[in-house]
Amino acid sequence: MDRLGPGLAMLALAVVLAGLMWRGWRGRLRRQSGIPAPRPVPADAGAERYRCSGQYVVTTTAGDWLDRVAAHGLGVRTGADAVVLDDGVAFDRSGASAVFIPREDLQDVGLASGMAGKFVEKDGLVVVGWLLGETAVETGFRPRYAEEKNALVAAIENVMGSAAGRAAGQGKSEQ
């Protein structure tokens, strides 16, 4: 009987905290309702250049590694395969829809130690900067094996270089 009161108080506190977290997540979804859904992976996205398994960490607004993008399930951590294709990068997520980043929307790629909800050793995450509609975002991915992160970055840079080369080629043909 002496433990019933404190136990009920702790249960009530847990329920209140869970309710506040749910309310905050719903508010974030409302604020981000204008962010478009990522494009589906096109059937003709070109040849697969690189693939590795790992964990899709999160998508955040660019420059703010704590501001999760909750819309369209982009703020949910899942197991995933990172697939670099001729026409972009896809994160084939387990239990969630795939995230496809078209080559022309890729902005930058690099390594980081952490993002919202996931911190690892120095340069343990591959972070891809891209445009989701008009919103600049960053997506984090943690390859299962450390030696794969540099190969993934190089493959994405290669695709980005292809986009720059094609854009430069288009500009020359218009002159």
Steps between C-alpha positions, in 0.01 A plus 500: 500500500789738567609468139161546338495881522849558355436230238180670385676838497776359277241341271311829473825684425587248227156539341526881508850493345389258227203725425723806475741320266209387280362856496844639404538248216151583369585872513820436306300309237259795468786752467666286233184423304626715210806282445436276198538124514822359356468370147457125455794309357446505122512170315749651255742653755797352318761247596587427860844647573531410869295338777556450870286402796472700818267731687302793366548741790280803433430789268538847653478853368837604358730661751295391804590143588238495780198607290352172378276503197201308634291529183471191281679279756838661430574540871473129580816290535491169310726236356572577135711445193668804345491457123690735270348501151585685180212741561530551876515338842236277658463395861298178491359506854366196685142556614479844339480641150822543307659844482628594154723802445521593132848585376403862427385550862827379657686791661790345693616192684737454790567329829378602846501369855130537564152621422173511695483187709820331379858578598789274408877515467662783307382504137282191552195629310465577131298823471340587166385859444217536250194699401156365586284732295618845610623377840870425552533184708771258614459123525723288719595139429722269706655221293517164674875475439730798558703436185186556288447864597781642284393288202141624542614863516717450189213339307264787589766758407542319169127529428508868602796554267304335219216745561739797489661366184164452330385848604824649366457303178144624462616857551762466226254356252263793556767760414 
